[in-house]
Every structure is written in C-alpha cells, then in structure tokens.
Amino acid sequence: MGASASKIKFRESLAALTDRDVSPSDTDFWDELWKIPSSSEEVFELLTPAAARRLRDDRFENLATLFTQSTAQLCQIVETPYTIYFDQALNCVRVLTRVVPFLLEKGDLGAGDPNVELLCWGENKDDDEEEGETTVTGGTGTTGADGTTTATGYTRETSTSTGEGSVTVVDSGSGEGEESLEIEASYERKKSLPTSRGRRKSALSPRSRKSSSSRASSSQGDKENIPTPKGRGGGRGKGKKKRKDESASEEEEGEEESAFYDDSESDETDEETSAAEEDDEEEEEEDNEPLALLVVHAAMHMLFLPQFTCEFYEEDGDARDDDAGLGSDDEDEDLISRPGEDPEETRRLDRDGRAEAGLGRPRRIARGVRLAPRPAGIVWAPGVGFTKDGKCHVGSALAAAAERAREQKGGRGGGGGRKGKKGGGGDDPAAPVRLNPEAAYTRKYDKNRIEVLRLLLAACSDPLFSPADEYNPLASRWMSVAVAADAPNAPCLFYSLLNTVISYDPHADLGFGTSGFSGDTHVKLVELSAQVLCVLLDCGLSGDPVPYVNGRGEPVASPEEAYRPGFNVFRVLLARIDNGKDLDTLYRGFVRLLRNMFETKSALLPSSQVRLECHQELLILLWKALEENPLFLDFVLTRCDVCELVVPICYLMYVSRRDDAQVGLIHICTFVLLKLSGERSFGVGLNRPFRTKLPCDLPLFSGSHADLVSITLHKIIVNGSYRLVPLYSCFLTIVCNFSPYWRSMSLVASVKLVNLFELFSSPKFLYSGEKAYRHLALLLEIFNNIIQYQYIGNQHLVYAIVRRKDSFGRLVSLTLPKAIHQCNKAFPSSEKPEYDADAEDRAHAAQVEAIAVQSVDQSGKPTKKVDSEKDIHTKSSREKAVPGRFVPTEAWMAELKANLPVETVNRLLQHLVPVVDDMCRHKNGVVDETEILEVFKDITMVGLLPVPHAIVIRKYQANQYTSIWFTAFMWGVIFLRSQRPPIFDKECIQLFQVSDEDEGKKR
C-alpha cells in the first residue's frame, strides 16, 4: 500500500469512528486500522481536535474500544518485544498521544465526565456492571453481578449501549510458567509466548499497579490500602518455581521485581521460602488495573525496550553476586574527584557540604525503594552518575561511606574484605558500580524515544485543564502514577532524561560523522527530554535529600517516605545528587547550554554550532535543581564560577525586555538571580571582571559582573515592557542583596543607579501609587550599603550622588503641601497615571506573580526588621483601594519619612558638597572629574557617617503563588513548543490564556 493510499485508508477509518458505531468485534476494521502505516503528522492531521471531541462526546463507545485496544497492544509489546510488531506499536503510541489530552479535558483536573472516569480508572463494581456500559472484571475467580465467575486472568469488557458486542483483553496464566496476552477480535497473534514476571512484567503486575492506583485515587492516602511487600527478593509466584532450569536471561528478568522494593538483608534461601507466600498475597491483591495506569507504565517500559529504544542489555542481578567489590581507593577517587582537584580535598569539600546542609552520613535501613538505575546499561547518555567510558557510579560515594562505617564497627561477617564474593564474605557490600556499554549511548533509537516521550508528556498534561487558582499538584492520578515509588524504570528514566539534556554539546554535534537528519532528531530529543523532566519534577512534594542506603550501600528511599501521599521519585532522585563530580557535571551542562544562546550569534563562522531553542526549559530545570537539591546551590556558589551562569541569564533578560511574549522568561531569570543573590558568596563572586562580548547593544563599560547585572536591570526598567512593572522591586532587591560586597562600581553603573533614583523620585512615579516610594527605599539602601561598607573603590558612585544632590535634597525637604501640589501638577484631575506603582500588588492578587523574601542578617539569621516582598504584597493588597487617583495625605507623608533611610546619604552630601564647591572656586569653575575622584579617594568618612547598619539580605521563600506561577509558565512553554505536531489544543486550556496573535503565543 502506497503512502497516499494508506493515508486515504486511515482517513476513512477515522471518519468511520466519528460517523457510526463500530462494533468492538469487527475484527477486520480494527486489525486494518492498527496495521495502516502512518506517521505522527498524519495522525494529528487526520484526527483533528473537533473530530477527537466529537468521538469523545458522540461516539464514546468507539473511543473506549480505540483506547482499550491500543493500550492492550502496548502492554503486549512490552511483554513480547518482537521487532515485527514495532510499527504497529508506534501506531498505537501515536493514536494514544492524540486522544489522551482530550480524555484529560474531562479528567481529574478538567470538567469531569463519568464515562471518562470509568474508562480510565474504572473499578470492578456491581453497580457498574448493572449499568451495562463498561464492565471490568479481573483477578482469580472474580464473581460478577450475575453470579458468574471469570477464569484466572484480567479481563476488561467494553460493551456498547446497544449490545452490539464487546472487545476483551485477556491476560491468562497457564499454571506452567507460560503467560500470554490475547487480544480477541483485534490481534492476530493468538499464541502463548513465554515471559517472566520480571522487570517487564511489573508494567502489568497487579501488585505494582494497585499500589499506584490506590495512592492516586485515595485522597487521604491511607497506608492501609498500600500493600507492604515482605521479604521480596526473587518475586516468584505459583508455577514460577518450575522455571529455575530455564534460560539465564529469564532468571535475570525475574530478579528485577526486587528493583522497586529491596530487602537487603534477605538471602536466597529466604527468597525461595517467601516466594509462595508472596504469590498468595499477589493473587489476593489482584484486581483490575486502570487503563490510565497501564498507559503510563507501558510508556515508561517502552522507553527502555530492547531494539526499540535501547540496545540489548543484561540484567544486573543481585549486586551481592558481583565479583568486583567496592574497588580500590584510587577508583573511588576517580569517580568522585573532578579534574584538577585533589581527591582528598574533594572528599573533604563534599563532606563539609553535606554537613552544612544537615545531611551528614548516609543512614542505613534494612528495606527501601531502590534509587539506583537498574539495569544501568539502558541509560541513554553519560553525565550525572555515568562516565563516558560506560561506568555507573550512582551511590558509589554512599557505598564507600557505608563500607567505612561498617569497618569502623568491625563488620558483621568478621571478614570485612572489600572484594567478597558469593560464598565468601557474602555479607560485605558489593559495589554498585556497573558497566554501561558504550553502545547504549547510541542515537539510532532517538525517533522512537521521541514518539514515546510525547505519549508520556500527553499523559501528564492534567494541569493544563485546571484554572490556576484551583490547581492542586497532588490531584492528578495520571501524574501520581508516573512518579510513584513503583513506577517502572523511574531511576533509569530520570538519569536518561537528565543526561540527554546536560551532556549535549552543540559544538560536537556538527561533526562530520553526524548526518544533519540525525542531528536534528537528537536536538528534538534533547528538547523533549527537558520538557518531560520538567513535568515529572513539578508534581507531588519535594524530595527528602537525607541519604539512605541499604546493606550494599545503594541509595534507597525509606518506606515511610516512598508510600506517603505526594511522593515523587524524580524529585527524590534530584535531591539525592550529592557528590562533587555529579554536581559539577550538572553545573557544566547548564552553563554550556545556556551560553549557546549568545555563542551562536557571536560565532565567527555561521552555523558553527547547533542553536537550541529550549533555553526556557533549561532555566526551569536550573530552578528545580537550585530548589530541590540543597547541595547544588552551595556547590555553584562556593566551588564554581557563578558568573558563568549570570552572563547568559543577563543576556536573555536584556534581549527579551521589550517582547511581551517573553515576560515569563524574564520572570524566571529574575527568580534565579533572586535565589542566588540571597547568599553572600554570590555577591562576592560578582566582583570578577567582566570581559565577555555579548551580541547586543549593551552599553560599553569596564567593570565586574555586578556592573553587568545592574546595567541589565536598569535597561529593563527604563526600556522594557510595561508588563514588567511588577518585577521592579525584585530587580532592586537583587542589587540590594549584593551591594554590601560590591568592591568597585563602574562609572556607567554608577550613573545608571543614580538615574533610577531620579526616575523613581520624580512626581510621575512617586505619586503614581500609595506604595510607590518602596523603590526609593531600596535604592537608598543600596547607596547606604556601598557608602558604609565599600566606600573605598566606589568613588564613581559617590561623585554621581554629589552631582545629583538636588534630587536627594528635594526628597529630604518634601512637605505635604509640596507633595499635593506636585501630585496635582503631574496628574490633572482628568489624567490617570501612565505608570501605576501599585500594579505589582494587583498583579499579585490577580495573576499570582508575587514572590516572597525574608530579611536576614549577614550570618543568615532572621532579623527583627520585617521588610520582605511578601509583606509588601500582602499589606498593599489588603488595604482598601482609594477611589480615583492617589492623593498624598498626612499619614502617607509620615510613612514615607519613616521608610526612607536618607540619613547616610544626607551626611555624605553635607561633608563632600562643600569640598567640591571649594575646589570649583579655586579652579574658577573648571575642575577635571579625575581630580575630584582623587580627592574622594583621600577623604575618610570615619566618624562622619552614622553608625554602620546591619547588613540585611532578603532571601527568596517559596510559596503557593510562585509554585502555581512556575507550573503555569512551564506548561505555557511546553504548549508553545508542542505545536509540531500539535499535541495540545488551546480550546479547553484553563491554566493560562492563549491568544491567536503573534502566532499563538501565550498571553
């Protein structure tokens, strides 16, 4: 069948689904539908949003059959990954990617629909069976409403309201260790294929799925509904013990059931003894697995399917059976240390960093959910946890620390040998260092990975259909399943997505050995991996960074944490990155990719490197890393050059300042700078000289990176979008935080800051709102910090203040009659303020774009003075609005005088202005600027200024408003970047507003 003929046939099949009822037993129709060759573009083009909604609303029985059969085929391909059926599986993936968002429109966070609920999360209930719409029966000996008993297996029957027929998906066990998944009336392969209940089986395992669905569907998260595995090691069930003599690969696959929940203290005898008991528990717990859970789990399995998305691999088996032990000290040093650093010094810095963050040594527990990628050979790219030569060192530092702690206590087996083998010193922990063949880092499966990642992204798009003010990050069951403790291949998926992004090198991707098509495909994979990782890190609760290890030293999550409501395994994995090598890899990846934005424009040779468009996703990932991992922020500020991050952030803010579509980008850049500026090390690090030439109209200056930040923020205020008004206080807070450590301000930066003072003290700004003076208060604090703590070296700022002495004098001598007169002159009765200083407060209440900061002293302890952005927002938003325009009052004047710290600047002017006037008289009014600067250098202000005030640093504090804003911004970016093909339709999106102007850009 040619391409055009197949497209016509596919169009006819989709038209039939929307125009008439198609019986689930119509085998010819359904078999032909799945076998028609199609591409993602064709599926999205032919199944339009209107057709998809018409299918959902008018022909729901057809949609139920389509959804059920495609899901069943994905489960089949996971069980029996034969290459001849991969094309058919891809068709199912594309169809599901198209229809799932339309189901979610009426899902957990959407409008809600009982049919959608029953299809995606249906349970085997008597009243459901009596309705005759969708019947779900399963388990062993399940008795229906009519008294009949279903045979062993899982059966989902979807019947039409007219009784035309049903489609049945059967997963049956033969009792001899052979299992098969037969898809009646739709699938031609009706033969039993031997499989294992190993790692792949966990996608269909009732034990894993029930725990996920029970946590997702239970609002209270009762732990009694979650089965607690006991002695889980081999995980064999009835009839499975006869497979002991089968092939080694099947035995290895069987071992993988313990990868999710590990009992490190059990031996093989215990595993065999408890196998029958576990199987009895499993049979009792068997229930109908929701199709939504099957879709998510199948997608996560398909991302690591041999010859589909990865190479063939060998199961790791039990780490205690590894011949290699923890290795030599030199090997451990190579894994942890960075190039150019002394290994012992690196170890000391890592220990100090963990101690400062309150983490300390890893805590040993008997049981826990494994967090190490297993098998390691399926991870897509090197980077965090993986070296380029194929070594996996996830948990190596923890294993070494656990081994040293055990040796100090004398060990348990008396041997204490570091290379114990099975049968000799078996109690000694073996190394979690496993080889990852370099072949696993191939790109030939990128196209299939992209297809499956799109499905996973579509399945996690619940937040799009919830209003921002009603969004609950714990309400989506689809996302809860994807990030649950028993989500299949979760550690491997985390490291694959993260390393695919941060290991990408735009320079190396233009090598002669890489074709343009392959390179373009991999760029798409990099961008999509960043989006999916952002989504997976956005739901649930923050991960616990406290390290836990099992008896083998592998990182695990405690059962109490893993089975609590809101647990997110991906956030835990991000929080547990704790050694210097991985943190450095993470930081270097962010720097390399963010610098790509301006390096591609300033390169001497056009197209000398690939240009990435996922800079917004990278900033979200950077923010997540700074927020989730307590060691990463300290590592960036103390062991890295933070200016490497500041330069691309300032560049993005500078070039996007006038584009209304990039307001969100400037917001997240501001949040990152605000987060960094709350630490003293950031202010000290900004004193490094700035020598990078950026491809923009940045004013020429000779100074430090602190000058770069202040000049950039000044340009945004005076020449940026009006929609950035709510960020003005944040801009000034950033400069205020690092101002006490600003050693030498350039002439350009000095003039810019004083110009801002003149701007905000002008009547047009000062009387534009009741809280307009807060910008002046922050500017005065900046001047005070520099004058009190960095007077030597900042003569340019002192001279700029002296030259604009009249602006400061007018503010000091301001009275109520003058204020009223200036206000009436600036704003006649018929004229409204062009600049509304209170816009930030209204934006906080209406658009949830506020931030919260905390005042602390230099040592990091909270001060008595409360001057936080949160308080400003809260107070101003709660105050009763004054009808009409603002008019100064006596109370306002008193508040203004009390909140403006003008004493330090006033004392400075009282002493220096006479000195400058005297110089002018002696030189007949002709005085060179350099002479005045030299005089200022020789003048000491000791004893002339007030007692130095305490340094106040305002730190960012997370709150529900910023969390919602980040979610809305992230999904806005993903929506705009997912238009080829258009995964999401704008019609029912509630999280943000979508406009048709400017090519459909958000807001």
HUHU-V60327 format. One record per backbone hydrogen bond with DSSP energy under -1.0 kcal/mol. NH is the residue of the N-H (numbers start at 0). CO is the residue of the C=O. E is the energy in kcal/mol with one decimal. If there is no record, write none. Layout:
nh,co,e
NH,CO,E
NH,CO,E
This chain:
nh,co,e
5,1,-2.6
6,2,-1.9
7,3,-2.1
8,4,-2.5
9,5,-2.5
10,6,-2.3
11,7,-2.3
12,8,-2.2
13,9,-2.3
14,10,-2.4
15,11,-2.0
16,12,-1.6
17,13,-1.4
18,14,-1.5
19,15,-2.1
25,22,-2.0
26,24,-2.0
29,25,-2.0
30,26,-2.8
31,27,-1.8
32,28,-2.1
33,29,-2.0
34,30,-1.3
42,38,-2.3
43,39,-2.4
44,40,-1.9
45,41,-2.8
46,42,-2.2
47,45,-1.2
51,47,-2.7
52,48,-2.4
53,49,-2.1
54,50,-2.4
55,51,-2.0
56,52,-2.8
57,53,-2.7
62,58,-1.9
63,59,-2.8
64,60,-2.1
65,61,-2.6
66,62,-2.9
67,63,-2.6
68,64,-2.7
69,65,-2.0
70,66,-1.9
71,67,-2.4
72,68,-2.2
73,69,-1.7
74,70,-2.2
75,71,-2.0
76,72,-2.4
77,73,-1.8
78,74,-1.8
79,75,-3.0
81,79,-2.4
84,81,-1.7
85,82,-1.5
88,84,-2.0
89,85,-2.4
90,86,-1.8
91,87,-1.7
92,88,-2.4
93,89,-2.5
94,90,-2.3
95,91,-2.6
96,92,-2.5
97,93,-1.5
98,94,-2.2
99,95,-2.7
102,98,-1.4
103,99,-2.4
104,100,-1.1
105,102,-1.2
106,103,-2.1
110,104,-2.4
116,112,-2.6
117,113,-2.4
118,114,-2.3
119,115,-2.6
120,116,-2.7
121,117,-1.2
124,122,-1.5
128,124,-1.8
129,125,-2.1
130,126,-1.2
134,156,-2.6
136,154,-2.2
138,152,-1.1
143,147,-2.4
146,143,-1.2
149,141,-2.6
154,136,-2.3
156,134,-2.6
158,132,-1.2
162,159,-1.4
169,181,-2.3
171,179,-1.4
173,177,-2.2
179,171,-1.5
181,169,-2.0
183,167,-1.5
185,182,-1.2
186,182,-2.0
189,187,-1.0
198,252,-1.1
201,197,-1.0
202,199,-1.8
203,200,-1.6
204,200,-1.0
208,204,-2.5
209,205,-2.3
210,206,-1.5
211,207,-1.5
212,208,-3.0
213,209,-2.8
214,210,-1.5
215,211,-2.5
216,212,-2.9
217,213,-1.4
224,221,-1.4
225,222,-1.4
239,236,-2.1
242,239,-1.7
243,240,-1.1
245,242,-1.9
250,246,-1.5
251,247,-2.5
252,248,-2.3
253,249,-1.8
254,250,-1.2
255,252,-1.1
256,253,-1.1
257,254,-1.6
258,255,-1.9
261,367,-2.9
263,365,-1.6
265,262,-1.2
270,266,-2.1
271,267,-2.4
272,268,-2.4
273,269,-2.4
277,273,-2.6
278,274,-2.2
279,275,-2.1
280,276,-2.1
281,277,-2.6
282,278,-2.7
283,279,-2.0
284,280,-2.0
285,281,-1.2
291,119,-2.2
293,289,-2.0
294,290,-2.5
295,291,-2.0
296,292,-2.7
297,293,-2.7
298,294,-2.2
299,295,-2.2
300,296,-2.0
301,297,-2.7
302,298,-1.2
303,300,-2.0
304,301,-1.1
306,309,-2.9
307,304,-2.2
308,304,-2.8
309,304,-1.4
320,317,-2.2
321,318,-1.1
325,417,-1.5
331,327,-1.9
332,328,-2.3
333,329,-2.2
334,330,-1.6
335,331,-1.6
336,332,-2.9
340,337,-1.9
345,341,-2.7
346,342,-2.6
347,343,-2.3
348,344,-2.6
349,345,-2.6
350,346,-2.5
351,347,-2.7
352,348,-2.6
353,349,-2.3
354,350,-2.4
355,351,-2.7
356,352,-1.7
357,354,-1.2
358,353,-3.1
362,546,-2.7
364,548,-2.4
367,261,-1.8
368,556,-2.4
370,554,-2.6
377,374,-1.2
378,375,-1.3
382,385,-2.3
385,382,-1.1
386,390,-2.5
389,386,-1.6
391,433,-1.9
392,384,-2.4
395,392,-2.0
398,394,-2.9
399,395,-2.5
400,396,-2.4
401,397,-2.7
402,398,-2.6
403,399,-2.6
404,400,-2.4
405,401,-2.1
406,402,-2.7
407,403,-2.2
408,404,-1.3
410,405,-2.3
420,423,-1.1
423,420,-2.2
427,424,-1.9
435,389,-5.8
439,436,-2.1
440,437,-1.6
441,438,-1.1
445,442,-1.8
448,444,-2.3
449,445,-2.3
450,446,-1.8
451,447,-2.2
452,448,-2.6
453,449,-2.0
454,450,-1.4
455,451,-2.3
456,452,-2.6
457,453,-2.6
458,454,-2.3
460,457,-1.3
463,460,-1.4
464,461,-1.9
465,462,-1.6
469,466,-1.5
474,471,-1.8
479,475,-1.6
480,476,-2.1
481,477,-1.5
482,478,-1.5
486,483,-1.5
489,486,-1.5
492,488,-2.8
493,489,-2.7
494,490,-2.4
495,491,-2.1
496,492,-2.7
497,493,-2.7
498,494,-2.2
499,495,-2.2
500,496,-1.5
501,497,-2.6
502,498,-2.0
503,500,-1.0
508,504,-1.4
509,506,-1.3
510,507,-1.3
513,510,-1.5
518,514,-2.5
519,515,-2.5
520,516,-2.3
521,517,-2.2
522,518,-2.2
523,519,-2.0
524,520,-2.0
525,521,-2.6
526,522,-2.5
527,523,-2.7
528,524,-2.7
529,525,-1.9
530,526,-1.7
531,527,-2.7
532,528,-2.4
533,529,-2.1
534,530,-2.1
535,531,-2.5
536,532,-1.7
537,534,-1.2
539,472,-1.4
540,565,-3.2
548,362,-2.6
549,553,-1.7
552,549,-1.8
555,547,-2.3
556,368,-2.2
561,557,-2.7
562,558,-2.0
563,560,-1.2
566,563,-1.5
568,482,-2.4
571,567,-1.8
572,568,-2.3
573,569,-2.1
574,570,-2.0
575,571,-1.5
582,578,-2.3
583,579,-2.4
584,580,-2.3
585,581,-2.4
586,582,-2.4
587,583,-3.0
588,584,-2.0
589,585,-1.9
590,586,-2.4
591,587,-2.6
592,588,-2.1
593,589,-2.4
594,590,-2.2
596,593,-1.3
598,594,-2.3
599,595,-1.6
601,597,-1.6
607,604,-1.3
609,505,-1.5
617,613,-2.1
618,614,-2.0
619,615,-1.8
620,616,-2.4
621,617,-2.7
622,618,-2.3
623,619,-2.6
624,620,-2.5
625,621,-2.3
626,622,-2.3
627,623,-3.2
628,624,-1.8
634,630,-2.4
635,631,-2.7
636,632,-1.9
637,633,-2.2
638,634,-2.2
641,639,-1.1
643,640,-2.0
644,641,-1.4
645,641,-1.6
646,642,-2.1
648,644,-1.5
649,645,-2.8
650,646,-2.3
651,647,-2.4
652,648,-2.1
653,649,-2.5
654,650,-2.5
655,651,-1.1
658,655,-1.1
661,658,-1.7
662,659,-1.2
665,661,-1.9
666,662,-2.0
667,663,-2.3
668,664,-2.1
669,665,-2.2
670,666,-2.3
671,667,-2.2
672,668,-2.3
673,669,-2.6
674,670,-2.5
675,671,-2.4
676,672,-2.8
678,675,-1.8
682,678,-1.1
683,679,-1.9
684,680,-2.4
685,681,-1.6
686,683,-1.3
687,684,-1.6
689,702,-2.6
695,693,-2.2
704,685,-1.0
704,687,-1.6
705,685,-1.5
707,703,-1.3
708,704,-2.2
709,705,-2.2
710,706,-2.7
711,707,-2.3
712,708,-2.4
713,709,-2.2
714,710,-2.2
715,711,-1.9
716,712,-1.8
717,713,-2.4
718,714,-2.2
720,656,-2.9
723,720,-1.8
724,721,-1.6
726,723,-1.9
727,724,-1.7
730,726,-2.6
731,727,-2.2
732,728,-2.0
733,729,-2.2
734,730,-1.8
735,731,-2.4
736,732,-2.1
737,733,-1.4
738,734,-1.1
740,737,-1.4
741,738,-1.5
742,740,-1.1
749,745,-2.2
750,746,-2.3
751,747,-2.3
752,748,-2.3
753,749,-2.1
754,750,-2.2
755,751,-1.9
756,752,-1.6
757,753,-2.1
758,754,-2.3
759,755,-2.8
760,756,-1.6
764,761,-1.3
765,761,-3.1
766,762,-1.8
767,764,-1.6
771,768,-1.3
773,770,-1.5
774,771,-1.1
776,772,-2.0
777,773,-1.7
778,774,-2.2
779,775,-2.8
780,776,-1.7
781,777,-2.0
782,778,-2.3
783,779,-2.5
784,780,-2.4
785,781,-2.0
786,782,-2.5
787,783,-2.7
788,784,-2.3
789,785,-2.0
793,790,-1.8
797,793,-1.7
798,794,-2.8
799,795,-2.1
800,796,-2.3
801,797,-2.2
802,798,-2.4
803,799,-1.4
804,801,-1.3
807,803,-1.1
808,804,-2.5
809,805,-2.5
810,806,-1.3
811,807,-2.1
812,808,-2.3
818,814,-2.5
819,815,-2.6
820,816,-2.4
821,817,-2.8
822,818,-2.3
823,819,-2.5
824,820,-2.0
825,821,-2.4
826,822,-2.5
830,827,-2.0
838,835,-1.7
841,837,-1.7
842,838,-2.6
843,839,-1.8
844,840,-1.6
845,841,-2.6
846,842,-2.4
853,954,-2.2
855,952,-1.8
856,860,-3.0
859,856,-1.6
862,854,-1.3
871,867,-1.9
872,868,-2.5
873,869,-2.8
874,870,-2.9
875,871,-2.1
876,872,-2.3
877,873,-1.4
878,874,-1.3
892,888,-2.4
893,889,-2.2
894,890,-2.3
895,891,-2.5
896,892,-2.3
897,893,-1.9
898,894,-1.4
901,899,-1.8
905,901,-2.4
906,902,-2.4
907,903,-2.1
908,904,-2.4
909,905,-2.2
910,906,-1.3
911,907,-2.5
912,908,-2.0
915,911,-2.2
916,912,-2.6
917,913,-2.3
918,914,-1.8
919,915,-2.1
920,916,-2.0
921,917,-2.0
922,918,-1.7
923,920,-1.0
924,919,-3.6
925,922,-1.8
931,927,-1.4
932,928,-2.1
933,929,-2.0
934,930,-2.0
935,931,-2.3
936,932,-1.6
937,933,-1.3
943,940,-1.9
944,940,-1.4
952,855,-2.7
954,853,-3.1
956,851,-3.4
962,958,-2.0
963,959,-2.2
964,960,-2.3
965,961,-2.7
966,962,-2.0
967,963,-2.7
968,964,-2.9
969,965,-2.8
970,966,-2.4
971,967,-2.0
972,968,-2.2
973,969,-2.4
974,970,-2.7
975,971,-2.0
976,972,-2.0
982,977,-2.0
982,980,-1.6
988,985,-1.0
989,463,-2.6
990,463,-1.8
1000,996,-1.1
1002,992,-1.7
